[in-house]
Amino acid sequence: MSTCTRVLITGGTGLVGRRLAASLLASGTEVVLLSRDADAARAKVPGADAHAWAPEEGPPPAEAFAGVDGVVNLAGEPVDGRWTAVKKGRIRESRVAGTANLVTAIQRLPEEARPRVLVTASAIGYYGDTGDDAKGEDASPADEFLSEVCAAWEAAAKGAEALGVRVVALRIGLVLDPHGGALGKMLPLWKAGLGGPMGGGRQWVAWIHRDDLTDLIRFALESDVAGTLNATSPNPVRQAEFAKTLGAAVNRPAFLPAPGFALKVALGEFSVEVLGSRRVVPNRTLSAGFTFAFPTLEGALADLLSSGSE
């Protein structure tokens, strides 16, 4: 492994980006953020440098890459919420055009000044609804909106390979963090005894502990791995089991199901992401030598919901 000394992060003020930046800074790695508001980014991530950039509007400034040997691309419009035509456009453009603009900036750098590695986020939405079939990294994309976005997102990042940059795409599952994301929204309901499976409860959930995701991004930066890795625990669970395990973790019952028809009315097209089955397994991730600190849901939730968890 070769340690990066200065890492550029897009989306560095988000839930994943902030923890990654803090981890890198704690180990002595310099961090540069690309954000729509550079001053706000510096305030949110003390110790990091920052440059202003709107992903869909053009390439980021060349000076942001000074001394950078690794790039992590996490920028993207949140996918939750009702998928209007405008929302879907923002989801796609922020990822696909944004990544293409990032690669253009790398292309414009002198060859000797280019980063060694580009790690880009993608999502398990690439696989669509998997039913009961376990999908590894070699599976084909589904014919759905988010699948098409993920495929185009990864293809845009892959353009950096022609520039001599090692590219790794992480297809990220449900990130477990009690302070944000899906788990952060679910906890108040479960603690009130109002939790339960969504839809029929037999759908699969592919998840990952926030610290395993941070460690996997660092593994991708520092190892020689290239190509696609699934950023999901080796042990996906069914919706009903997820609800029951979370209920046990907060000492509350979790038997009140959220009806599928109600979710479809409330969420529109986005409901397919909530109600769909995502049985995704990290075959290449494990083969590459990555070890999950939290491979089971029980262990992950016990750690995240302990009194000392931050």
C-alpha positions, 0 to 999 in steps of 0.5 A: 500500500502507498499512503496518499499525502494530500487528498481532494474530496468533493462532497466533503461536507456531507455525512460520509465526507466529513468523517472521511476528512476527519479520519484523513486529517487525524492520520496526518494526511492533508485534505482539500475540499471542493464545495459550493461554499468554500468558507462554510466547508472550512468551518465544517471541517476544521483543518481542511483547505477548500475551494469553491466549485459547482459540479455541474457548471464546469471543471474545478480550479486547477489550484485545488489540485496542487500537491494532490495525489488522491481524489475522492468524489462524493458529490451528488444531489440527495436521492431522497424525496419525490422524483420530479423531472427537475429533481431527477435532472439534478440527481443525474447532472450533479453526478454525471456532469460533475464527475466528467468536469472533475476528470476534465480538470485532471486532464488539463493538469500537467502529467506529472501533477495528476493524482495517482488515484480517483475513488468515486462513489456510486450506489447499489441502485446500479443493480435495481431490484434484485429480488432474492438474487445475490448480486456481486460486482460483475452483475449487469445494471438494471433498466431503471433510472438510478441504474442508468445514472450509476452506470453513467456516473461510473463511466464518467469516472473511468475516463480518468484511466486514459490519463494514467489515473487508477480508478475505483468505483464504490457502489455504496449501500445503506450507510448506517449512521445514527446522526444522519441518513436513513438510520438517523431518520428512523431512530426517533420512530423506533425509539417511540415504538412505532418502527417496523418493516416497510412494504412486505418485509421480505425485501433485502437491505444491503447496508454498511457501517459508517466506519467500514465505509470510511475504511474502505474509501481509505483502502481504495486510496491506498491499495492497488485495487482498481475497478468496482467494489461493492461497499456493503456488508457481507451480510445483507438482511431482509427488511423484517429482520432489519426492523426487528434488529433495530428494535432490539437495539433500542429496546422497543418493539418493531412490528408496525409495518409501513404499507407499500401503497402508502409509501408509493403515494407519499414518495412517488417514483422514489418509493421503488428505492425504499420498497425494492429488494437490494441483495448485494454482496461485496465479492470483489471487496473481500477478494481484494483483501478488505476486512469489515470491522462490522460484518453483522447488523447486530454488531454494527447497531450495538456499536453505533447506538452505544453511549460513547458513539459519536 
